[in-house]
Amino acid sequence: MAKQRFPEAEKRLFHRVFICMNCGSRMKADLAKVRSGKVKCRNCKAKKLRPIRKEHK
């Protein structure tokens, strides 16, 4: 049974959070900038980012 999260916590954990496909680090960025390729990973400088998953697989 899944726990209910507060809306404030949901926004803090998942809103505008992206994961680097190369090294796995997480960062907050704007979706439009990520899609246009203007945002790079801080660690490995890759431009391949994906949104964070909200539930475990």
C-alpha positions in Angstrom: 0.0 0.0 0.0 1.5 3.3 -1.1 1.8 6.2 1.3 0.1 9.5 0.6 2.5 12.4 0.0 1.9 16.0 0.9 1.5 18.3 -2.2 4.4 20.4 -0.9 6.7 17.4 -0.7 5.5 16.1 -4.1 6.4 19.5 -5.7 9.8 19.7 -3.9 10.8 16.1 -4.9 9.5 15.9 -8.5 8.8 19.3 -10.0 11.5 20.4 -12.5 13.9 17.6 -11.4 15.9 15.8 -14.1 18.3 12.9 -14.0 21.4 12.7 -16.2 21.3 9.6 -18.5 25.1 9.3 -18.4 26.1 9.6 -14.7 22.8 9.6 -12.8 23.1 12.9 -11.0 20.0 14.9 -10.4 19.4 18.6 -11.0 16.5 21.1 -11.1 15.9 22.9 -14.4 13.2 24.3 -16.6 11.5 21.8 -19.0 11.8 24.1 -22.0 15.5 24.6 -21.5 16.1 20.9 -21.1 14.2 20.1 -24.3 16.0 22.7 -26.3 19.4 21.4 -25.1 20.5 24.4 -23.1 21.0 22.5 -19.9 24.0 20.3 -19.2 24.9 18.0 -16.4 27.1 19.6 -13.8 29.3 16.5 -13.4 29.8 15.0 -16.8 28.6 17.9 -19.1 26.2 15.6 -21.0 23.0 17.0 -22.4 20.9 13.8 -22.2 18.5 14.3 -19.3 15.3 12.5 -18.3 12.6 13.5 -15.9 12.7 11.7 -12.5 10.3 8.8 -12.0 7.6 9.3 -9.4 7.3 5.6 -8.5 9.6 2.7 -8.3 9.6 0.2 -11.1 
